[in-house]
Every structure is written in structure tokens, then in C-alpha cells.
Amino acid sequence: MLSHLSIFAISNPMVIKRFKNLEGGALIYGLVIMAIVQILLVSIIQFITTNMKYSLQIRSREQSLQIAEAGVEFYRWYLAHNVEGKTTSQIETFWSSGSVYGVGSVYEADYTDPSGTTMGRYRLEVTPPVTGSTIAIVKSTGWTYRYPAQQRILQVRLRRPSWSENAVLANDFTRFGVGTEVYGKIHSNAGIRFDGLAHNVVTSSVATYNDPDHTGANEFGVHTHKNAPPSVTVNDAFRPAEAPPSAMSARTDVFEAGRQLPVTTKDFNGVLGDLSVMKTAAQATSSYYSGAGATNLGTQIILRSNGTYDTCRVNAYNAAYTITRYTRTSGGGTCGSCSGLCLSNRPIPDNGVIFVEDNAWISGTINDRKVTIAAADLLGGPAPSVYILNDIRYTNTDGRDIIGIIGQNNIEIGWASESDLRIDAALLAQQGRVGREHYTSKGYTPDTKTVITVYGAIATNLRYGFAWTDGTGYTTRNLYYDNNLLYYPPPYFPTGTQYELDLWEEL
């Protein structure tokens, strides 16, 4: 039974109105809350959807990058199967064939994941090597089929390593004495004793070797006899600290960029194939000089800064490799100097190759030219040498001027060479050595020179050197590596056949 108060509250119009007002307020509050919840839910769903879509796009971009990298790796595989083991001439024929993938027109291919699902595609655009260079540029664009607009573009530089990439490359054990400063990589297939200062890495193909300049056990393939600072002296005896079982110390006072061993060897015998290609190239441009003839003992070549070069046929030279007579270009007779009726002049050929099938004497200056001069006998005669007595110079050191000099036997610095001698060139002695004889023992005195500077590179089959332990030869030897040779070796200079990746960038 309702009390009188309850009946009064129910029947009271003011109470009923307030109750109704409470119901309306709750409804409004409920609607507001529902709206807020709905807004939050929609926002959360949109946030989740957006992030999922963004994550998928990020994943697709990463996949596009991987597809682009797959395109690069495919092209490296493609080049390896088409040029590895080929001669320089065969490689040039490959690039000029008109059917190389990516050259002249784009090359595209599908990319499949490890499960076999095709998920994207890459496009390759290739810039082939220009004449005189080993560099190929490959641009690879990758994308997925799900998000084709999410493309990634890579550009890589591929090159064949050249024999001009080391300041010094040797096939024999080599010794660098006190006073030698080298700005470039040094490598020997045998061992290296280094007592000067090397600004770049020094490597050897052997872990240890028996240094022939002293008795004792084997020392490290790259070692020094220079005493550690603060001492500046050299100890010529066997050094236990530079031999196993001692740990090889850094010795940054000698090897600023360190030393590495053992590393892969270089095959000097393989250079003969490159010499044959050079001979053919020189014959095609009338820059081939035969060694035939009883009065022909070689050719003197003088490079000119006007884009030409002089030649004189050598009639006689002495035991110090100084030319004493020249043969006239026609008729009979000789000259006492490389001039007049004994001289010929012609332009440096466009392919940059001059080949002498005999000894060669080289000097002069070039300007905005690239040239390789080779002296070799591929007809079965004795291996000729190159003789240098005077400066060989660049006008420009920014890569516009490049000289390569190859002697099948030696590259010899003659007794009458300049006391301050400068050679701007990559030098290669295929069977012999780059260096200077011990002229004192041949009766030529005095035999002390001031300074020799090589701005370029040296590759020598036998032990290299411009000075002797008795103080004769060049007192100061400066070897500066020309960094331009890394990407632009001399024309037809020996190179490897494998393309290596040396620059990677995303565009």
C-alpha cells in the first residue's frame, strides 16, 4: 500500500514534470556519450587503417629497394658470364655488339620471391664504358605490383680493376728503403720490406717470406726494419718482432693505412695477351714500328704537347743506354741527334696506342691526350726494354692527360738520366723490372742522382728500385699515385676481366 506521501508525489504535477526532465537529460547525455564513443571508434579505426596502409607502403618501398638491388646483382651476374676470361678486344666487341642488355634500350624483368611468387619488376638502364675507360654505370629501378608507384632507384658504378691501381705492384720480393715515401697502394706477390713511409695500405700474397737481404728465419710478408719511435734508425738484421710467432703490430709510423696478408696474386704472364691486342690496335692506325732491319735498334719517341709525337730510328747506343746515332728516314746515312732527316712527326692516334716491336726511348710532354706506348717483341725475339733519360710530363693532372708505358723486359732509368727526374705515367715491366742498374759496377761514374718522382703507378715483374745500398742512384724517391688511374687507366692497359662494384647510391 502506497503511503500518502507516495501518492502525493505521483499525483503532484510538479514532481511528474521534474521526472520527465530527468529522463530527457539522461537521453541527451547518452546521445552525447554515444557520439563521442562513435567518433573515437571511427578515429581509432581510421588510425589503424592508415597505419596499416602506411606500413604496407613502407614494406613495399623496402621490397622495391630489394628488387632494385636484385636488378644490380643480376647485371653483375650477366657481365660475369659474358666477359669473364675474355681479352680486352673481346670485351670491347661485347659492349659494341648492339645486343647488350640495358644499352640503347631499357631491359626489364620480373622479380620472384623465394617461394616463386612474382611480386615485382626491375628496369635496367646501362651506360657502357667510353673509349679508354673500364667504367659502366647501371641504373636499376625496382617496384612491386601491389604499389607500383612506390619505386626505388639505385645507380651503381662497375669497373674492371686495372694494373694501374697500385702505386707499386710487384711479382718479386721488394725493398723500399729509408727516404721512400709512397702515396698509393703497394702490393707484391712475394714479400715486401718497407723502411720508408706508406700513406696507403701495403699488401702481400704471402704470409711470411725469407728476406734475401739478411740471414735468419722468415718474417712477415710485409715487414719493416725501421726501429719504432722515437728512434729513426734501421736495423738490417733479422727482427723477431716482425716475424711469427710475434703478433703483427700496426706500426703506423711506417704503414699509415695498415698492412694486409695474404691476398690474391696478379698474373704477369697474362699481360702478353694485352700486348697482342695493343699491337693490332697500333697497326690499324699506322702507329706500329717494326724492329726489322740491320740498322734499326729501336725507336725514340718524343711526346709533344700539340697532340703529336716525334720518332727517330735508333742506329747505335752505348752500354749506359744513351743513343749515339740515328738512322735517316729514307736513303742512307745517320744523324747525331733526333732531328732533321732522321725525324718523323705524326699525330697521337685516336685509340691512343703506339707499339714498338723493339727497344724504345721515351720522353716529352702531352696535353689533353691519353696514350699507351708499348715495347715488345711478339715474333719470338728477345724481350725489348723501355729506356727513360728525360722527363715524361703531363700538362694537366686532372685526368685529361694519361700515359701508360709498357716494356716487355725492363723499364730502365739510364745512367745519363736527369738528376731531378719526373715521370708522369703508369709503368709496367712485364718480364723484367722497373728501376736503375748499378752503373758504378759498369764503370760509369759518378752515379749519384738527386731525386726521382713518379706520378702515376709502377708494376714490375722483378725487384724494383732506383737506388743502391752503396748510396748510388737516386737519393730521394717520391712515388705519388695518380688517382685518375683508378677510373681511367691508360688506353688498352691490362685490366682484370671481372667487374667490381665500387660506387652505390640511391637516386
C-alpha positions in Angstrom: 0.0 0.0 0.0 1.4 3.4 -1.1 1.8 5.9 1.6 0.1 9.2 1.5 3.4 10.8 0.6 4.0 8.5 -2.3 0.5 9.1 -3.7 1.1 12.8 -3.3 4.4 12.6 -5.2 2.9 10.6 -8.1 -0.1 12.8 -8.4 1.8 16.0 -8.0 2.2 17.7 -11.4 5.5 19.4 -10.4 7.1 16.0 -9.5 6.0 14.4 -12.7 7.4 17.3 -14.7 10.8 17.1 -12.9 10.9 13.3 -13.5 10.3 13.8 -17.2 13.0 16.4 -17.3 15.4 13.9 -15.7 14.6 11.3 -18.4 15.3 13.9 -21.2 18.6 14.9 -19.7 19.8 11.3 -19.4 18.9 10.7 -23.0 20.9 13.7 -24.1 23.8 12.7 -22.0 23.6 9.2 -23.5 23.4 10.5 -27.0 26.5 12.7 -26.4 28.4 9.8 -24.9 27.4 7.6 -27.8 28.5 10.3 -30.3 31.9 10.7 -28.5 32.4 6.9 -28.5 31.5 6.7 -32.2 33.9 9.5 -33.0 36.6 7.8 -31.0 35.9 4.4 -32.6 35.9 5.9 -36.1 39.2 7.8 -35.4 40.8 4.7 -33.9 39.7 2.6 -37.0 40.9 5.3 -39.3 44.2 5.5 -37.4 44.7 1.7 -37.5 43.7 1.6 -41.2 46.0 4.5 -42.1 48.9 2.9 -40.2 48.3 -0.4 -41.7 48.3 1.2 -45.2 51.4 3.2 -44.3 53.1 0.0 -43.0 52.3 -1.8 -46.2 53.6 1.1 -48.3 56.8 1.2 -46.2 57.1 -2.5 -46.7 56.5 -2.1 -50.4 59.2 0.6 -50.6 61.6 -1.7 -48.8 60.7 -4.5 -51.2 61.2 -2.1 -54.2 64.7 -1.4 -52.9 65.4 -5.1 -52.7 64.0 -5.6 -56.2 66.3 -2.8 -57.5 69.3 -4.4 -55.8 68.3 -7.7 -57.3 68.5 -6.0 -60.7 72.0 -4.8 -60.0 73.1 -8.3 -58.9 71.5 -9.8 -62.0 73.6 -7.4 -64.1 76.8 -8.3 -62.3 76.0 -12.0 -63.0 75.2 -11.2 -66.6 78.5 -9.4 -67.1 80.5 -12.2 -65.4 79.0 -14.7 -67.8 79.8 -12.6 -70.8 83.2 -11.1 -70.2 85.0 -13.2 -67.6 88.1 -14.7 -69.1 87.8 -12.6 -72.3 90.5 -10.5 -73.8 90.3 -6.7 -73.9 89.4 -6.8 -77.6 86.7 -9.4 -76.9 85.2 -7.3 -74.1 85.2 -4.2 -76.4 83.4 -6.3 -79.0 80.8 -7.3 -76.4 80.0 -3.7 -75.4 79.8 -2.6 -79.1 77.7 -5.5 -80.3 74.4 -3.7 -80.0 72.8 -6.6 -78.1 74.0 -5.9 -74.5 71.1 -5.8 -72.0 70.2 -2.2 -71.0 72.4 -0.5 -73.5 70.5 1.7 -76.0 67.1 0.5 -74.7 65.9 -0.5 -71.2 65.9 -4.1 -70.0 63.0 -5.2 -67.7 62.4 -8.5 -65.9 60.0 -9.8 -63.3 61.2 -10.5 -59.8 60.0 -13.6 -57.9 60.5 -14.2 -54.2 62.0 -17.5 -52.8 58.6 -19.1 -52.9 58.2 -18.5 -56.6 55.6 -15.7 -56.3 56.1 -12.9 -58.8 55.9 -9.8 -56.7 57.5 -7.0 -58.7 59.7 -5.9 -61.6 63.0 -4.1 -62.2 64.2 -1.9 -65.1 67.8 -1.6 -66.1 69.4 1.3 -67.9 73.1 1.0 -68.7 75.8 3.4 -69.8 78.6 1.4 -71.3 82.3 2.2 -70.9 83.6 5.1 -73.1 86.8 4.6 -75.1 89.8 4.3 -72.8 87.7 3.5 -69.7 86.5 0.4 -67.9 83.6 2.0 -66.1 80.0 1.0 -66.7 77.1 2.8 -65.0 74.0 0.7 -64.2 70.7 2.4 -63.1 68.2 -0.1 -61.6 64.6 0.8 -60.9 62.5 -1.5 -58.8 58.8 -1.7 -57.8 56.2 -4.1 -56.5 53.0 -4.9 -58.4 50.9 -4.0 -55.3 52.2 -0.5 -55.1 53.8 0.3 -58.5 54.1 4.0 -57.7 56.5 3.2 -54.8 59.6 2.9 -56.9 63.2 2.9 -55.7 66.1 3.8 -58.0 69.7 2.7 -57.5 72.7 3.7 -59.5 76.0 1.7 -59.3 79.4 2.1 -60.9 81.1 -1.1 -62.1 84.7 -1.2 -63.3 87.3 -3.7 -64.2 90.3 -3.3 -61.9 93.4 -2.1 -63.8 97.1 -2.8 -63.4 97.4 0.9 -62.8 95.5 0.8 -59.5 98.6 0.4 -57.3 101.4 2.9 -56.8 103.6 -0.2 -56.8 102.7 -3.7 -57.9 105.4 -6.4 -57.9 105.8 -10.0 -58.7 109.0 -10.3 -56.7 110.1 -9.5 -53.2 110.6 -5.8 -52.9 112.5 -3.5 -50.6 111.6 0.2 -50.0 114.5 1.9 -48.3 114.7 4.8 -45.9 113.7 8.0 -47.7 111.0 6.4 -49.8 107.6 7.9 -49.4 104.6 6.3 -51.3 101.2 7.8 -51.7 99.2 4.9 -53.0 98.5 1.1 -52.6 101.5 -1.2 -52.6 101.3 -5.0 -53.4 103.7 -7.8 -54.0 103.0 -11.4 -55.0 106.1 -12.1 -52.9 107.3 -10.2 -49.8 107.8 -6.5 -49.0 110.4 -4.9 -46.7 109.3 -1.3 -46.2 111.5 1.1 -44.3 110.1 4.4 -45.6 106.6 5.8 -45.2 103.5 4.3 -46.8 100.4 6.5 -46.8 98.1 3.8 -48.2 97.7 0.0 -47.5 100.6 -2.4 -48.2 99.7 -6.0 -49.1 101.4 -9.2 -50.0 100.3 -12.6 -51.4 102.4 -14.5 -48.8 102.0 -14.6 -45.1 105.8 -14.9 -44.5 109.0 -15.0 -46.6 112.7 -15.2 -46.2 114.1 -11.7 -46.7 117.1 -12.2 -49.1 118.8 -9.1 -47.7 119.8 -10.7 -44.4 120.0 -14.1 -42.8 117.5 -15.5 -40.3 114.1 -17.0 -40.1 111.0 -16.0 -42.2 109.5 -12.6 -41.4 106.0 -11.3 -42.2 105.1 -10.9 -45.8 105.0 -7.2 -45.2 107.5 -6.1 -42.6 109.8 -3.2 -41.6 113.4 -3.0 -40.3 112.8 0.6 -39.1 113.0 0.9 -35.3 110.0 2.1 -33.5 109.8 5.8 -32.5 111.4 7.8 -31.0 114.2 6.0 -32.8 114.8 6.9 -36.5 117.4 4.2 -37.2 117.1 1.0 -39.2 118.3 -2.5 -38.0 119.3 -4.7 -41.0 119.4 -7.9 -39.0 116.5 -10.4 -38.6 113.8 -8.8 -36.5 111.8 -11.2 -34.2 109.2 -8.6 -33.6 108.4 -8.7 -37.4 108.2 -12.5 -37.6 105.9 -15.2 -36.2 105.1 -16.1 -33.5 105.0 -12.4 -32.7 101.8 -10.6 -33.4 102.0 -8.2 -36.3 101.9 -4.7 -34.9 100.3 -1.7 -36.5 103.5 0.4 -36.9 101.5 3.4 -38.1 104.8 5.3 -38.2 105.6 3.2 -41.3 102.3 1.8 -42.5 99.8 4.7 -42.0 96.9 2.7 -43.5 98.0 -0.7 -42.3 99.2 -3.9 -44.0 97.3 -7.0 -45.1 98.4 -10.5 -46.0 98.0 -12.9 -47.7 95.9 -11.5 -50.6 95.3 -12.7 -54.2 98.2 -12.7 -56.7 98.5 -10.9 -60.0 99.4 -12.9 -63.1 102.1 -11.1 -65.1 102.1 -13.8 -67.8 98.6 -12.8 -68.8 99.9 -9.4 -69.9 101.1 -10.9 -73.2 97.5 -11.2 -74.4 97.1 -7.5 -73.8 100.3 -6.7 -75.7 99.0 -8.6 -78.7 95.8 -6.5 -78.7 97.9 -3.3 -78.5 99.9 -4.4 -81.5 96.8 -5.0 -83.6 95.4 -1.6 -82.5 98.6 0.2 -83.4 98.9 -1.5 -86.8 95.3 -0.2 -87.6 96.4 3.4 -87.1 100.0 3.2 -88.5 101.4 3.8 -85.1 103.3 0.4 -85.2 107.1 0.5 -85.5 108.8 -2.7 -86.6 112.2 -3.8 -85.3 113.2 -5.2 -88.6 116.4 -4.0 -90.3 120.1 -4.3 -89.5 120.4 -0.6 -88.8 117.4 -0.4 -86.6 118.0 -1.0 -82.9 114.8 0.6 -81.6 112.8 3.8 -81.7 113.0 7.0 -79.8 109.6 8.6 -79.1 109.3 12.2 -78.0 105.7 13.3 -77.0 104.6 16.8 -77.9 102.1 19.0 -76.2 100.4 19.8 -79.5 98.9 16.3 -79.8 101.7 14.8 -81.9 104.9 12.8 -81.3 108.3 12.6 -82.9 110.0 9.4 -83.8 113.6 8.6 -84.7 115.0 5.2 -85.6 118.0 4.3 -83.3 121.2 3.3 -85.1 123.5 2.9 -82.1 123.6 3.3 -78.3 126.2 2.6 -75.6 126.2 0.3 -72.6 124.6 3.1 -70.5 121.6 3.1 -73.0 122.5 6.6 -74.3 121.7 6.9 -78.0 124.8 7.8 -80.1 123.4 7.7 -83.7 120.1 7.7 -85.5 119.1 6.3 -89.0 117.7 8.6 -91.6 114.1 8.1 -92.6 115.0 7.4 -96.2 118.1 6.8 -98.2 121.3 6.1 -96.3 123.2 7.8 -93.6 122.8 8.7 -89.9 122.3 11.7 -87.7 123.9 12.6 -84.4 120.6 13.9 -82.9 116.9 13.1 -83.3 116.2 15.8 -85.8 116.3 16.8 -89.5 116.3 13.8 -91.9 116.2 11.3 -89.1 112.9 12.6 -87.6 109.3 11.9 -88.3 106.2 13.5 -86.7 102.6 12.3 -86.7 99.5 12.8 -84.5 98.9 10.7 -81.5 96.3 8.1 -82.7 92.7 8.4 -81.5 92.9 5.0 -79.9 96.0 6.2 -78.0 98.2 3.2 -78.8 101.8 3.3 -80.0 103.6 0.0 -80.4 107.4 -0.6 -81.0 108.5 -4.2 -81.8 111.9 -3.3 -80.3 113.5 -1.1 -77.7 112.0 2.3 -77.1 113.4 5.5 -75.7 110.6 7.8 -74.4 110.4 11.4 -73.2 108.3 14.5 -73.7 105.0 16.1 -72.6 101.4 15.6 -73.5 98.4 18.0 -73.3 94.8 16.8 -73.1 95.7 13.3 -74.5 95.7 9.7 -73.4 98.4 7.4 -74.8 100.0 4.0 -74.1 103.4 3.2 -75.5 104.5 -0.5 -75.5 107.8 -2.0 -76.4 107.5 -5.8 -77.0 108.6 -8.5 -79.5 105.8 -10.9 -80.1 107.7 -12.5 -83.0 109.9 -14.7 -80.9 112.9 -12.4 -80.4 114.5 -11.1 -77.2 112.2 -9.1 -75.0 112.7 -5.4 -75.6 113.0 -2.7 -72.9 111.9 0.9 -72.5 114.6 3.5 -71.6 113.9 6.8 -69.8 116.5 9.5 -69.5 114.5 12.7 -69.6 111.2 13.9 -68.1 107.8 12.5 -69.1 105.2 15.0 -68.2 101.5 15.9 -68.1 100.3 19.4 -68.8 97.2 18.7 -66.8 96.9 16.5 -63.7 93.1 16.4 -63.6 92.7 13.2 -65.6 92.8 14.8 -69.1 96.4 13.5 -69.5 97.2 9.8 -69.1 100.3 8.0 -70.1 100.9 4.2 -70.0 104.4 2.7 -70.7 104.9 -1.0 -71.0 108.2 -2.8 -71.5 108.2 -6.5 -72.2 111.5 -6.7 -70.4 112.6 -3.7 -68.3 111.7 0.0 -67.9 115.2 1.3 -67.3 116.3 4.7 -66.0 119.5 5.3 -67.9 122.8 6.4 -66.4 122.6 9.8 -68.2 119.1 10.5 -66.8 118.3 13.9 -65.3 119.4 14.4 -61.7 115.9 15.7 -60.9 113.7 13.3 -63.0 109.9 13.4 -63.2 107.9 10.6 -64.8 104.1 11.1 -65.1 102.9 7.7 -66.2 101.8 4.2 -65.3 104.8 2.0 -65.8 104.7 -1.8 -66.4 107.7 -4.2 -66.8 106.2 -7.5 -67.9 109.2 -9.8 -67.6 111.9 -7.6 -66.1 111.9 -4.7 -63.6 111.2 -1.0 -63.3 114.4 0.5 -62.0 118.0 1.6 -62.5 121.1 -0.5 -63.0 124.1 -0.4 -60.7 126.1 1.7 -63.2 129.1 2.1 -60.9 129.9 -1.6 -61.4 129.8 -1.0 -65.2 132.4 1.8 -64.9 130.0 4.7 -65.2 130.8 7.3 -62.5 129.7 9.5 -60.8 126.4 7.7 -60.3 124.5 9.7 -57.7 121.4 11.5 -58.6 119.2 13.8 -56.5 115.5 12.9 -56.8 113.2 10.8 -58.9 109.4 11.5 -58.8 107.0 9.1 -60.3 103.4 10.5 -60.5 101.4 7.5 -61.6 101.9 3.8 -60.9 104.6 1.1 -61.1 104.1 -2.6 -62.0 107.2 -4.7 -62.1 107.8 -8.4 -62.5 111.3 -8.4 -60.9 112.5 -6.4 -57.9 112.0 -2.7 -58.3 114.4 0.1 -57.3 116.0 3.4 -58.2 118.9 3.3 -55.7 121.5 1.0 -54.3 122.7 0.4 -50.8 126.1 1.9 -51.6 124.4 5.3 -52.0 124.4 5.4 -55.8 121.3 6.1 -57.8 118.6 8.5 -56.7 119.0 9.7 -53.1 115.3 10.7 -52.8 112.5 8.6 -54.4 109.0 10.0 -54.4 106.2 7.8 -55.6 102.8 9.6 -55.9 99.8 7.6 -57.0 97.7 9.3 -59.7 94.1 8.7 -58.5 92.8 9.3 -62.0 94.3 5.9 -63.0 91.8 4.2 -60.8 88.9 5.0 -63.1 90.7 5.9 -66.3 93.7 3.6 -66.9 95.9 4.2 -69.9 94.4 3.0 -73.3 94.5 -0.8 -73.6 96.4 -1.1 -70.3 96.0 -4.6 -68.8 92.9 -4.9 -66.6 91.0 -7.7 -64.9 88.0 -9.3 -66.5 85.7 -9.2 -63.6 83.6 -6.1 -63.0 83.7 -4.9 -59.4 81.1 -2.6 -57.7 82.9 0.5 -56.3 80.0 3.0 -56.0 76.4 2.5 -54.8 73.9 5.3 -54.4 70.2 5.8 -54.3 68.7 8.4 -56.6 
